[in-house]
Amino acid sequence: MDFKNKVVVITGASSGIGKSCAEEFAKRGANLVLAARQFVTLCEVTADLEKKYGIKALAIQADVSKEADCEELIKRALLTFSKIDILVNNAGLSMRALFNELDLTVLKSLMDVNFWGTVYCTKYALPEILKTKGSIIGVSSIAGYRGLPGRTGYSASKFAMNGFMEALRTEILHTGVHVMVACPGFTTSNIRVAALAKDGKSHGETSMEEGKMMSSEEVAEHIVNGVAARKRTLVMTGQGKLTVWINKLFPALADKLVFNHFTKEKNALIENHK
């Protein structure tokens, strides 16, 4: 698919998967509207992409947990480019804490960003995407198919996103709009470093072996290829596909396997008492 002169809106675009998606779309000729809270970094990203690829890019400071910010994001995208072809709901927040010890404001924060951020942006962009018969993408997670220990809020928010996207896809099935849920496995990005602890503060370190994970650039390439092929669902990594398959067919076994896997992470939150 030729993305030349397509207008792509990406949330959470200042780092990680969002930034890599911006570069991948720019490489293929798309114009960009990039949103994130880190405005200075975002301006650097847009300037770099414009210079590197000769495309047009607009940086907009936005907190997707705020409906007004999402509405303003879409308004400004239309003021600049007069259309929207693709919306990538990528902005995300993670956590690492046992539910029993968790301050519930943490769970609420994750729902506000991961679920409501997707809902708000999609709500305001949908009328325009219906006109262009474009694409709506939700960057979800394997945690949206299989609940993960120590990530109750993250799993809940991604399950909610998956359900929302599936229902929306069915509602607009015959409109020509493409709806895709992209589910990376564990990815090398700052999402785990910025993950919230039980008290709502950032962990500041990752509990996982980053070297064995898919890079954000690889994930972005899969996502953009998925948009080009208008795929319905994109489950990345062999481990991710196996997890979804086992959880569907053998859920009790999945409980044990996932439990055992997370007892082996660094500074594990759960212990195997066998």
N, C-alpha and C positions, 0 to 999 in steps of 0.2 A: 504493500500500500504506500502510495506517495503521500507524505505528510506536508509537502510544500504548501505554504500559506494556510495550513490548518491552524486554528487557534486552540491552544491547550492550556487549561487552568490546572495548576498543581498546588496542593496544599502541603505544608510541611516541607518546603522546597529548599531550605537553607542548608540541609545536611542529609547524609544517609541516602536512603532509597529515593526520596523526593528530589534531591539534588542530582542524583545519577539519572533519574527519569528525565529531568529537564535537559541534561546534556544529550541523552539518547534521542529525544524528540528534536532537539535543536540540530543535531547531526544530520537528521533526516529532513530538515527544512521547515519545521514547524515554528510558528511564532508563539511566544510564551507569556502567560500571566502567572507569576510565582508569588505564593503567599507563605508567610511565616511570621513568628513573633520577633525573630532576630533580624531587624530591619537593615542594619549596617551590613551584616554578612550577606543578606539577600541581595542588596544593591551590588555588592562585589560579584556575586554569582551572575546576576543578569548582565552586568557590564562585560564580564569575561565571555559569556556565551554570545553576546552580540558581536563582539570583536572577533571571536574565534570562528563563528559560523555564518556571520552576515545576516542574522535573523533579527527580528524585533522582540524585545523582552521587557516586560513591565513588572516591577517589584512593588508589592503591596503588603504593608504590615497588617497582619490579621491574627486574631486569636479565635480559632474555629469553635471554641466552646461558647463564644458570644454570637448570638443570632445576628445582631446588628452588623458585626464585622463581616460575617459571611454574605449578608445582603449587599453590603458596600463593595465587597470583593467582586461580586458578579456585576454590579452596576458599573464599576470602573473598568472592568474587562470589556464590557459592551461599549462604553464611551470611547475607548481606545481602538477597539478592533471591529465593533458593530456586529460581532457574532461569536459564538462559542461552539467548537466542534467536539472537544473532548474535555471531560472533567476527571481528574485523578484525585480521589479522596485518599490522601496519603498521610496526613498529619496524624501522629499517634503518640500515645503515652503508655509506658509499661509500669510494672510493679513487681516487687518481690517481698512477700510477707505472708505468714500464715493468717488465715481469716480470723482465727481465734484471738490473735494479737493485734488485729488491724484496726486502725482508726477509720471509721466508715466514710470520712471525708475523702480518703484515698480512692475508695471504690467510686464515689460520686465523681471525682475528678476524671477518672478514666472513662466513665460513661459520657461525661460532658464532651471530652475531646474525641474519643474513638467512635462513639455512636452518634451523639447529637451533632458533632462537627460534620459528619457525613450527611446526616439528615438535612441540616441547615443549608449546606452548600448545594446539595442535590435539589432541594426544594426551589431555590432561586435560579439555578441553572437549567432545570428541566424544560421550561417553556422554550428556551433558546435552542437546546439540544434536540428537541422535537422538530424544530424548523430545519436543522441541518442534518437530521437523521444520524446524529453523531454517537459518541460513546460515553458511558458513565462507568468509571472504574472504582472499585473499593479495594484498597490494599488491606487485606485482612491478615490471617495467620492460620497456621495449623491449629492454634489455640481456639480458633473459631469453629473447629470441628470436634476437638477433643479437649476437654477441660484439663488444665495443667495445675498441679499442686504448687502453692505459693504464688499463683497467678489468678486467683478467683475473679478479681475485678477485670483483669485483662481478658481472660477467657469469656466472661459474661459480656463484655463490651463487643468482642469480636463475634460471638454467637449472635448478638443483637444486630450487628452490621450485616452478617450473612443472611439473617432472616429478612431484614429490611430490603436488601438488594434482590433477594429471590422473589419476594412479593412484588416489588416494583417491576422487575423484569416480566413477570407474568401479567401484571396490569397493562403494560405497554408492549405486549408481545407482537402486535401487528402494526406497530407504528414505524418500524424501520430503525428504531434506536437500539443500540448495542449496549448490553449491561454485562460487565465482567467482574467476577470476584477473583482477585489474585492472592494466593496464599503462599508466601515464601516460607521456607523452613527457617532455622536460626541463621541470621545474617550478620555479617560484620558491620555494625553501625553503632552509633552512640546511644541507641534506644535503651540498652541495658544499663549503661553507665548513668543515664538520666532517669532510670526506673525509680519509682517511689518506694521508699521503705515503709514500715508499718506506721510511722509517725508523719508520713507525707513529705519527708525530706529525701533528696536524691541520694542513691546509694554511692555514686561516685566511683564505682568499680563494677566490673562484670564478674559473674559467677561461672562463666563458661569459657571453654577453650576456643577462642576466636579463630585461630589458625585453621581449624577444620571446617569452617563455615563458608557458605557462598558469599561472595562479595556483593556490595550494593550495586556495582556496575553490572554484574551478571544478572542480578534480579531485575534491574531496569531493562536490560536487553530482552529478557523473557516477557516482561510486561508489555513493552512496545511491540514486540512481535505478536503477542496475544491480541493487542488492539488491532494490529494490521490484519490478523486472521479472524477477527471478531469472535474470539473464543468465549465460551460461557463461563468456564471455571479454569483456573490455572493453579494447580497444586504443584509446587516446585520441590525438588529433591526426592531421592528415592526413599529416604527416611520418612518424609512427609506423606508420600503416597501410601507407604506401608502402614503408617499410623492411622490414616483415614480409613483404609481398607480393613485393618484389624478391628478398629473401633466399631465399624459398621456391622461386621460379621461376628466378632467374638468380643463383645464389650467387657465381660468379666476378665478375660485375659488381658485386654488393653489396660484395665485398672492396675493389674499387677505389674505389667511391663513398664508403664509410665511411672508408677510408684518407685520401682527399682531404679529406673533411669535417673530420677531426681534425687535419690539418696546418694548418688555418686558425684553430684555437682560440688564445686568448691564452696566451703562453708554451708553445707546442705542444711535446709530448713527441716527436713524430715529424716528420720533414722529408721534403718531396717533392724528391727529387734529380733529377727530370726536367730 
